[in-house]
Structures are given as structure tokens and as C-alpha cells.
Amino acid sequence: MRVALIQQRAEVDKGANVRRALVAFEEAARGGAEVIAFAELAFERFHPQTPATGDPLTLAETIPGPTTEEFSRKARELGVVVILNLYERDGARAFDSSPVIDADGSLLGTTRMIHITDYPCFHEQGYYTPGDTGAPVYRTRAGRIGVAICYDRHYPEYMRALALAGAELVVVPQAGAVGEWPDGLYEAEMQVAAFQNGYFVALCNRVGEEDCLKFSGESFVCAPDGRVIARAPAMQDAILTADVTLGDAAVSHARRLFLQHRRPELYGGWL
């Protein structure tokens, strides 16, 4: 199975960003991709770079809504699974959300980011309500897919929950800046998660210079044995593809050993 991560700059014009993304989506699908994913807030500037003022809900959109409808049509036309990431409005609340659309164009559900951070250039608590959808794994035409949105990837409990729910592939929509992490840690964190939990991880990062952040790109895919098997360039728009065999998850060290030897009856008291 071929996975494609679409790493593209977000200009001010959201409509133009969506149109470029649809062109890239079609290119990836024509190139054999069966699962296509986008970065965090891929179609708009990264709002939390500045503290929220006024009513941030005016920046958000509903799910389902115009963007999901566009991609549902394209997914149905091309027979491809797609994972988006949008600033979602739901009544008086807003979320950092990833709708998952199956290859027949149906919206299978939406994962909402659970853990919300706040520090310079990432003023997310003024924009996002903590997610209330848990850690779902979606049965798509391509396989069992979970989503860990940006900050959620730092929580081993969340990454383990996706494994226990049977994820074969975890997609990580990301907004990672140049120099944000010590050398090697950007990839190593997801390599360890893939190895300990026995699934593929596909991290799709933002790219380009914005208000106070320079997003690095460098999207990557790692296998259940922890190896990085594909990597996109830094500071460039790119479509990264990786051919994966989801059946490798079932024979990984994690599925054959680690998960079978867990002692969950002990963990509650520890935590």
C-alpha cells in the first residue's frame, strides 16, 4: 500500500490553499497512493502563533462542511482514503480536528486533539477546546488508521491507546518548527512509538516561514520496527510517498511480545 504525505506551504488565501491541495491530492492518487494525509491546519496560516483576540470561532469551520465536502468528492472519485486537519467549529466550541474520509467519500469520523499546549508562538489554549472524541481507530478501505494530532504524539498513553484499538497506521498531522527539538529527537520520538506499539507512523509536517515560526517540513514515515523508511526535504513543498505492508504490524515485536505481556492490572495504582 502506498501512503502519501502532502507537505505544502499555507498562504493567506485559504481557498487558494485548498485548490493547490486538491491538485496535489490528485497527483498523489494518480501516482498510486491509497492513503493521503495533510499537515496540521494545512489549508490556513497557523493561527496560534499569536494569542487569540476577538472571537476565534470566526476562523473555524464545521465538520462536515465545505472543505470536507470537497475532499469527500475527490476521495470518492479517486478511491483514496484521506486524513485532513482543520480548525473545527462546533457550536460555541472550537477544536483542532482531523476528519477521516474513506475511499468511497464517506466521513468515518473526526479525531479531536486532546492535549492543548500554550507557550510562545503556540498559544493554543486560546483557540482550542480539549478534544472529546478519545483515540479512535478507523476501519478504512486501506486498513485500520488512527490519528495523533501534533501535541498528542508526546503522550505515550495516547499512542498506546491507538495500538490497543488495533491501529496499523497512525497519521500525525504536525506543526513543527525549525530548531524546536534537539537533533534527532523529532524522528526518534515517533520511531520509539512505532516500535513499542507495533504500527507504522506517518508524520506530515507544516512547511514555510510564517509570523513567528519557520515550519521545517521534513515529513517522514517509520515502520513498526522503528526504521525511518521515507523522509521529505526541509523547507520545500513536497509529496512524500512510502510503500508499506500493513501486515507487518501483526508480526512486529510489539504485537508478538510487548502488548501480550502487559500488566494493566498494576498500572492504575502507578498512575
PyMOL commands that set and color helices and strands:
alter all, ss='L'
color gray80, all
select helices_A, chain A and resi 14-30+47-49+56-59+66-78+124-126+150-154+156-164+185-197+246-249+253-258+264-270
alter helices_A, ss='H'
color red, helices_A
select strands_A, chain A and resi 2-7+35-38+81-83+86-90+93-101+107-112+137-139+144-147+169-174+200-205+207-209+214-216+220-222+228-231+238-243
alter strands_A, ss='S'
color yellow, strands_A
deselect
rebuild
show_as cartoon
